[in-house]
């Protein structure tokens, strides 16, 4: 079985989205929607290669949204695996539209067994029920 490093080192993915009105605030691409597109790119980049019963969750995200993009414009996001330490994967992003760079950032994803994740969520949910 291949390690995460062997499977994912230097992997990259380029995806495009057309900015819809729902993705905007006052007609311009919102940082929240841009971040969602970036996180979706990261998930699509690494999750298909993880195998059955394994997933990744975002543990850290940083986005520098530098230039406005209006509704109707297509943005392109390039996501690239830049570092793998144990079960943490760093993915760096660059987002562009037809006029140039609009944002960059990174996402650190934690690779975890789906059953363990569900058990952790169940324990936290039970603890919250006692508080509420």
Secondary structure, 3 states (H helix, E strand, C coil): CCCHHHHHCCCEEEEEEECCHHHEECCEECHHHHHHHHHHHHHHHHHHHCCCCEEEEEEEEEEEECCCCECCCEEEEEEEEEEEECCEEEEEEEEEECCEEEEEEEEEEEEEEHHHHHHHHHHHHHHHHHHC
